[in-house]
Amino acid sequence: MRIRKLVRKHHEAAKFLVVGGICFVATTAVNYALKLTVLGDKPVTALAIATIVSTVLSYILNREWSFRTRGGREQHHEAALFFSVSAVGVALNSVPLAISRYVFHLQVPEVSRSVQETADFISGIIIGTLIAMVFRLWAFKTFVFPEADARVRPPRRTGARGPRSTVTRHEPETELSRQIP
């Protein structure tokens, strides 16, 4: 019962965490694919590219699911803000890995390959992702999708095969639109 209330109260954050989990898997897969092939000697670049790829996925999933009823901006303005916030997130995600590699020198030949990979995973994938995730949740709700219920939720299906209507976007109410019946 308590969990249900908690999820209802923080449904956007819960959805954001699910999207984050999906993007975490995407980031990890792309990062290691790049590190183990073409960018073996450039781990920070591999992580940055992986984070950028998952950011595009994140935009689609967050806009259409996590924050689907939020808005308040034109879509091109919203997208520009999303990717600007995400650029800061990419930088925040890369900083712990850069510190691990280039400040603490947790890289071959100073440490073994297994220590290097463990340090890369913990600093870049775990710590970097957590720092960037907290920042993005705050920034998305504050700047990118600032208005709750700015877009109408699609109605639920009435039957097993009932049609779903499309989401309609409401334009912000202006002084002139309030005067016109």
Backbone bond lengths (Angstrom), bond angles and torsions (degrees), N, CA, C in turn:
res aa  C-N    CA-C-N  psi(-1)  N-CA   C-N-CA  omega(-1)  CA-C   N-CA-C  phi
1 M - - - 1.436 - - 1.529 110.30 -
2 R 1.318 117.51 -46.43 1.459 121.11 -179.62 1.526 111.71 -64.55
3 I 1.322 115.74 -38.24 1.463 119.83 -179.68 1.517 109.90 -64.68
4 R 1.327 116.77 -41.88 1.472 120.91 179.19 1.528 110.62 -60.80
5 K 1.329 117.43 -44.49 1.471 121.06 178.16 1.528 110.73 -62.85
6 L 1.316 115.43 -42.02 1.460 120.44 -179.76 1.528 110.78 -63.53
7 V 1.325 116.82 -43.67 1.472 120.83 178.96 1.521 110.56 -65.45
8 R 1.329 117.82 -41.92 1.471 120.28 178.05 1.523 111.43 -61.93
9 K 1.314 115.23 -42.57 1.465 119.58 -178.25 1.526 111.36 -66.42
10 H 1.334 116.03 -36.97 1.463 120.65 -176.56 1.527 110.85 -117.77
11 H 1.340 117.33 42.80 1.455 120.65 -175.12 1.525 112.92 -62.10
12 E 1.329 117.56 -36.31 1.465 119.11 178.66 1.529 110.83 -66.73
13 A 1.315 116.49 -41.74 1.467 119.49 178.81 1.522 110.66 -65.79
14 A 1.343 117.35 -38.00 1.468 120.54 178.27 1.527 110.38 -63.84
15 K 1.326 116.85 -44.80 1.468 120.45 177.98 1.530 110.49 -64.60
16 F 1.334 115.80 -39.75 1.458 120.59 177.62 1.525 110.63 -59.61
17 L 1.330 117.07 -39.29 1.465 120.98 178.28 1.523 111.89 -67.33
18 V 1.328 117.82 -36.89 1.467 120.52 176.58 1.525 109.86 -64.76
19 V 1.331 116.14 -46.38 1.467 120.14 176.66 1.522 109.51 -60.12
20 G 1.316 116.23 -41.62 1.463 120.56 177.35 1.515 112.31 -59.73
21 G 1.328 117.01 -39.64 1.463 120.66 177.62 1.521 111.82 -63.79
22 I 1.321 116.18 -43.40 1.465 120.58 177.68 1.523 110.05 -62.21
23 C 1.317 115.90 -45.26 1.472 120.15 -179.81 1.525 111.82 -69.85
24 F 1.320 117.26 -30.35 1.465 121.63 174.84 1.526 109.81 -60.66
25 V 1.330 116.30 -46.91 1.468 120.47 178.38 1.528 110.04 -62.69
26 A 1.335 116.76 -43.30 1.471 120.29 179.21 1.530 110.84 -62.94
27 T 1.324 117.13 -44.78 1.463 121.24 179.24 1.525 111.17 -60.52
28 T 1.324 115.71 -46.43 1.462 120.58 -178.97 1.524 110.87 -62.31
29 A 1.328 116.77 -45.00 1.471 120.74 -178.71 1.528 111.25 -63.93
30 V 1.320 117.30 -47.43 1.470 120.29 -179.41 1.523 110.53 -67.16
31 N 1.337 117.04 -41.16 1.460 120.93 179.58 1.531 111.29 -57.85
32 Y 1.329 116.05 -50.80 1.464 118.25 -178.38 1.527 112.16 -71.35
33 A 1.309 117.20 -32.02 1.474 118.97 174.98 1.525 110.20 -61.23
34 L 1.317 117.27 -42.22 1.471 120.84 178.95 1.528 111.58 -72.06
35 K 1.344 116.56 -44.05 1.471 119.89 -178.89 1.519 112.52 -63.56
36 L 1.315 116.73 -35.03 1.455 120.11 -177.00 1.528 112.81 -87.82
37 T 1.327 116.72 -1.88 1.473 119.46 178.66 1.523 110.47 -124.86
38 V 1.312 117.34 -96.00 1.466 121.83 -168.86 1.523 115.56 -82.96
39 L 1.324 118.35 -20.75 1.473 120.00 -176.99 1.525 112.04 -119.52
40 G 1.319 117.05 40.34 1.458 121.47 -178.84 1.511 114.06 -60.11
41 D 1.321 117.24 -32.45 1.466 120.48 -178.66 1.531 112.90 -97.15
42 K 1.339 117.70 5.48 1.470 121.85 -179.01 1.533 109.87 -131.90
43 P 1.334 117.59 72.14 1.469 119.97 -174.90 1.528 114.01 -67.07
44 V 1.328 117.95 -33.38 1.465 120.04 -179.87 1.529 109.67 -68.85
45 T 1.333 116.83 -39.92 1.463 121.03 177.45 1.526 110.03 -64.59
46 A 1.330 117.30 -42.50 1.467 120.85 178.45 1.526 110.80 -60.12
47 L 1.331 116.95 -43.70 1.459 120.74 179.55 1.525 110.81 -66.56
48 A 1.319 117.44 -40.89 1.469 120.28 179.29 1.529 110.95 -62.81
49 I 1.329 117.34 -44.40 1.471 120.67 178.57 1.524 110.33 -63.54
50 A 1.333 117.30 -43.94 1.465 121.16 178.83 1.525 110.86 -61.05
51 T 1.317 116.43 -39.68 1.462 120.67 179.76 1.521 110.87 -68.21
52 I 1.308 117.96 -37.76 1.466 121.28 177.94 1.534 110.36 -64.51
53 V 1.334 116.72 -43.96 1.466 120.46 178.56 1.531 110.11 -60.16
54 S 1.310 117.19 -45.85 1.465 119.11 -179.06 1.528 111.82 -72.11
55 T 1.318 118.16 -21.46 1.463 121.32 176.34 1.523 110.83 -66.23
56 V 1.314 116.97 -39.57 1.468 120.08 177.04 1.529 109.34 -62.74
57 L 1.318 116.99 -45.54 1.461 121.41 176.47 1.529 110.14 -60.22
58 S 1.302 116.40 -42.08 1.457 122.02 179.95 1.523 111.60 -61.06
59 Y 1.322 117.60 -41.54 1.468 120.69 179.88 1.523 110.12 -59.67
60 I 1.314 115.85 -48.47 1.460 119.82 -178.10 1.531 110.67 -61.46
61 L 1.326 116.56 -49.52 1.463 120.11 -177.55 1.529 112.88 -67.73
62 N 1.328 117.19 -40.99 1.464 119.40 179.87 1.521 111.83 -68.19
63 R 1.315 117.08 -43.18 1.463 120.19 -178.52 1.521 111.34 -65.96
64 E 1.321 116.79 -42.44 1.458 119.87 -173.94 1.523 114.17 -91.34
65 W 1.336 118.42 -10.59 1.459 118.87 -178.96 1.523 111.92 -131.64
66 S 1.324 118.61 -63.74 1.474 120.93 -174.27 1.519 112.36 -59.42
67 F 1.321 116.64 -48.43 1.465 121.55 -174.75 1.533 110.52 -117.42
68 R 1.338 117.21 34.95 1.460 120.26 -172.98 1.517 113.80 -64.91
69 T 1.311 118.17 -22.92 1.461 118.82 177.85 1.519 112.24 -96.18
70 R 1.314 116.37 -4.93 1.466 120.14 178.75 1.519 109.56 -92.16
71 G 1.285 115.68 161.81 1.462 119.60 178.41 1.505 109.24 172.16
72 G 1.329 114.94 -126.15 1.452 120.02 179.81 1.517 112.64 101.77
73 R 1.322 117.03 0.55 1.462 120.88 -179.94 1.523 108.94 -134.04
74 E 1.323 114.97 159.13 1.463 118.84 172.78 1.526 107.47 -66.96
75 Q 1.336 116.18 150.93 1.461 120.05 -172.21 1.524 112.45 -61.63
76 H 1.319 119.12 -38.37 1.472 118.97 -179.73 1.527 111.30 -68.53
77 H 1.325 117.44 -34.54 1.466 121.20 176.90 1.535 109.76 -69.46
78 E 1.320 114.92 -42.14 1.457 120.83 177.54 1.529 111.37 -60.77
79 A 1.331 116.35 -44.06 1.470 120.82 179.70 1.524 110.68 -64.85
80 A 1.331 117.08 -41.65 1.471 120.20 178.83 1.533 110.60 -61.92
81 L 1.322 116.70 -43.65 1.462 119.97 177.79 1.534 111.06 -65.55
82 F 1.331 117.18 -41.83 1.460 121.18 179.25 1.524 110.51 -57.69
83 F 1.323 116.56 -48.88 1.455 119.11 -177.28 1.526 112.42 -73.87
84 S 1.325 118.07 -25.59 1.470 120.26 173.60 1.528 110.45 -69.13
85 V 1.323 116.15 -45.94 1.470 120.57 176.49 1.522 109.30 -61.45
86 S 1.330 116.40 -41.71 1.460 120.56 -178.64 1.521 111.97 -67.33
87 A 1.334 117.99 -30.76 1.474 120.64 175.86 1.526 110.08 -63.28
88 V 1.322 116.05 -40.85 1.467 119.60 175.33 1.533 109.03 -64.39
89 G 1.347 116.62 -39.15 1.454 121.14 177.18 1.521 112.64 -61.97
90 V 1.352 117.36 -39.32 1.469 121.18 177.12 1.530 109.81 -61.41
91 A 1.324 116.10 -44.23 1.466 119.97 178.89 1.536 110.67 -63.34
92 L 1.335 116.21 -45.79 1.468 119.77 179.24 1.528 111.16 -62.80
93 N 1.325 117.01 -35.26 1.457 121.63 179.30 1.530 111.77 -68.89
94 S 1.329 117.35 -32.50 1.462 121.54 -176.16 1.526 113.78 -84.65
95 V 1.319 117.88 -23.33 1.463 121.42 -175.70 1.534 113.24 -59.21
96 P 1.335 120.37 -48.90 1.477 118.09 179.99 1.534 113.14 -60.30
97 L 1.339 118.32 -36.81 1.461 120.58 177.61 1.525 110.95 -67.06
98 A 1.315 116.80 -42.44 1.467 120.13 178.36 1.537 110.40 -62.03
99 I 1.317 116.91 -40.56 1.469 120.25 178.09 1.528 110.31 -65.23
100 S 1.337 116.09 -44.10 1.459 120.45 179.54 1.524 111.10 -59.41
101 R 1.317 116.20 -46.19 1.469 120.72 -176.20 1.528 112.65 -75.88
102 Y 1.326 117.10 -48.79 1.463 120.18 -166.42 1.526 115.00 -103.14
103 V 1.327 118.06 -14.79 1.466 120.16 175.25 1.531 109.58 -101.54
104 F 1.338 116.24 -48.84 1.468 120.37 179.95 1.524 112.59 -87.52
105 H 1.319 117.49 -6.26 1.479 123.70 178.58 1.525 112.61 53.41
106 L 1.324 116.21 42.64 1.461 120.82 177.25 1.533 108.57 -86.66
107 Q 1.320 113.85 68.86 1.458 121.17 -179.34 1.524 109.18 -149.18
108 V 1.326 114.15 157.81 1.469 119.95 177.05 1.526 107.18 -65.68
109 P 1.294 123.94 135.19 1.455 131.40 13.41 1.524 114.19 -95.95
110 E 1.345 118.72 0.06 1.461 119.94 -179.85 1.529 112.22 -67.20
111 V 1.326 117.22 -32.20 1.466 122.51 178.46 1.523 108.49 -132.87
112 S 1.299 116.34 169.29 1.470 120.04 178.81 1.528 110.69 -71.71
113 R 1.308 116.40 163.41 1.467 121.78 179.95 1.527 110.96 -61.01
114 S 1.329 117.03 -39.49 1.468 119.45 -179.37 1.531 111.36 -67.49
115 V 1.320 117.68 -37.70 1.466 120.82 176.42 1.524 109.95 -66.13
116 Q 1.314 117.04 -42.38 1.462 121.58 178.41 1.526 110.74 -58.94
117 E 1.332 117.26 -48.51 1.462 121.11 -177.84 1.522 111.67 -66.96
118 T 1.324 116.90 -37.57 1.462 120.70 176.89 1.529 110.03 -65.33
119 A 1.318 117.08 -44.83 1.468 121.27 178.17 1.527 111.06 -63.54
120 D 1.336 117.48 -40.91 1.463 121.08 176.95 1.521 111.05 -60.20
121 F 1.332 116.13 -45.76 1.463 120.26 -178.34 1.527 111.09 -64.24
122 I 1.330 116.33 -47.63 1.468 119.85 -178.16 1.528 111.26 -65.78
123 S 1.327 117.00 -46.81 1.466 119.23 -175.93 1.521 112.61 -76.02
124 G 1.320 118.25 -44.45 1.458 120.51 -175.43 1.506 114.17 -84.72
125 I 1.314 115.94 -48.36 1.455 119.66 -174.22 1.529 112.06 -83.51
126 I 1.310 118.46 -42.12 1.470 120.35 -177.12 1.535 111.56 -86.29
127 I 1.316 117.94 -64.44 1.468 121.12 -175.09 1.534 111.34 -65.33
128 G 1.318 116.66 -46.71 1.465 120.11 179.59 1.512 112.29 -60.10
129 T 1.325 116.61 -43.14 1.461 120.68 179.76 1.523 110.98 -65.14
130 L 1.319 118.45 -42.26 1.467 120.85 179.41 1.528 111.74 -62.94
131 I 1.323 117.06 -44.31 1.468 120.58 179.29 1.527 110.02 -62.26
132 A 1.327 116.51 -48.12 1.462 120.86 -179.11 1.531 111.49 -65.14
133 M 1.336 117.97 -36.49 1.460 121.88 -178.50 1.524 111.30 -64.42
134 V 1.316 117.09 -45.57 1.465 120.76 179.19 1.530 109.72 -62.03
135 F 1.319 116.56 -45.09 1.461 120.11 178.41 1.530 111.21 -61.39
136 R 1.330 117.68 -46.09 1.466 121.09 -177.65 1.524 112.21 -64.41
137 L 1.325 118.17 -43.13 1.467 119.78 179.12 1.518 110.18 -57.66
138 W 1.311 116.64 -47.94 1.464 120.64 179.13 1.531 110.98 -62.40
139 A 1.328 117.53 -48.10 1.464 121.18 -175.84 1.528 112.45 -69.02
140 F 1.334 117.53 -37.52 1.462 119.20 179.03 1.521 110.94 -64.10
141 K 1.324 117.24 -45.46 1.467 120.03 -179.36 1.525 111.72 -70.54
142 T 1.325 117.07 -29.77 1.458 120.44 -177.05 1.528 112.84 -84.30
143 F 1.340 117.13 -43.64 1.460 120.54 -171.92 1.525 115.12 -111.62
144 V 1.311 117.80 -41.86 1.467 120.67 -171.23 1.524 111.74 -83.51
145 F 1.317 117.53 -48.35 1.466 123.11 -179.32 1.528 108.21 -120.57
146 P 1.342 118.56 67.32 1.465 120.46 -168.29 1.525 115.46 -75.11
147 E 1.323 118.16 -28.44 1.460 120.10 -173.06 1.520 111.50 -102.95
148 A 1.319 115.33 120.41 1.466 119.87 175.69 1.521 109.02 -70.76
149 D 1.313 116.76 145.24 1.461 124.26 177.87 1.530 113.19 57.96
150 A 1.323 117.54 32.32 1.452 121.45 176.13 1.522 111.44 -77.10
151 R 1.318 116.48 -26.45 1.468 121.44 175.29 1.515 107.46 -116.62
152 V 1.308 116.30 143.54 1.457 121.65 -178.60 1.520 109.99 -77.94
153 R 1.316 115.94 137.78 1.459 120.93 175.58 1.525 108.59 -71.97
154 P 1.319 116.83 144.51 1.459 117.58 174.98 1.525 109.53 -69.45
155 P 1.336 116.70 144.26 1.465 117.69 179.27 1.518 110.84 -66.69
156 R 1.322 115.60 151.98 1.458 119.87 178.60 1.516 109.13 -73.32
157 R 1.314 114.37 153.12 1.465 119.51 177.39 1.522 109.29 -63.66
158 T 1.312 114.30 141.50 1.456 117.81 179.99 1.516 112.11 -88.28
159 G 1.302 117.30 -30.48 1.454 121.33 179.72 1.505 109.87 -133.79
160 A 1.318 115.39 -179.42 1.459 119.99 -178.75 1.522 111.84 -61.19
161 R 1.329 116.64 -33.05 1.465 119.66 -178.98 1.525 111.85 -121.66
162 G 1.298 115.86 20.02 1.460 119.52 -178.20 1.514 111.70 -66.36
163 P 1.322 117.31 146.80 1.472 120.05 -178.80 1.512 111.37 -73.05
164 R 1.299 114.39 149.33 1.470 120.84 174.91 1.507 107.22 -103.26
165 S 1.279 116.31 135.09 1.459 118.05 175.59 1.519 108.86 -84.37
166 T 1.289 116.07 163.79 1.460 120.12 -177.96 1.519 110.05 -84.49
167 V 1.297 116.53 158.65 1.457 122.70 178.46 1.520 107.90 -74.96
168 T 1.312 115.74 130.76 1.460 119.01 176.47 1.507 108.17 -106.92
169 R 1.295 114.62 144.57 1.463 120.09 -178.76 1.513 107.86 -100.84
170 H 1.307 116.04 127.24 1.455 120.94 177.03 1.514 109.51 -89.77
171 E 1.287 114.95 134.28 1.452 119.77 175.33 1.525 108.24 -77.68
172 P 1.321 117.43 147.13 1.460 119.37 178.83 1.527 110.36 -60.84
173 E 1.312 116.01 142.42 1.449 120.92 -179.20 1.525 109.11 -73.73
174 T 1.318 115.72 134.12 1.459 120.98 178.08 1.518 108.67 -116.10
175 E 1.301 117.11 171.06 1.455 122.32 178.52 1.521 110.04 -59.88
176 L 1.331 117.77 -42.59 1.450 122.02 -178.89 1.527 111.51 -66.50
177 S 1.345 117.40 -40.91 1.466 119.46 -179.01 1.525 111.90 -69.43
178 R 1.311 118.37 -23.98 1.463 120.46 176.70 1.519 110.92 -73.50
179 Q 1.348 118.27 -28.72 1.446 122.29 -178.35 1.516 112.04 -81.40
180 I 1.329 118.07 -25.76 1.460 121.97 -177.78 1.521 108.49 -89.03
181 P 1.358 117.69 123.58 1.472 119.11 -178.37 1.499 112.51 -73.51
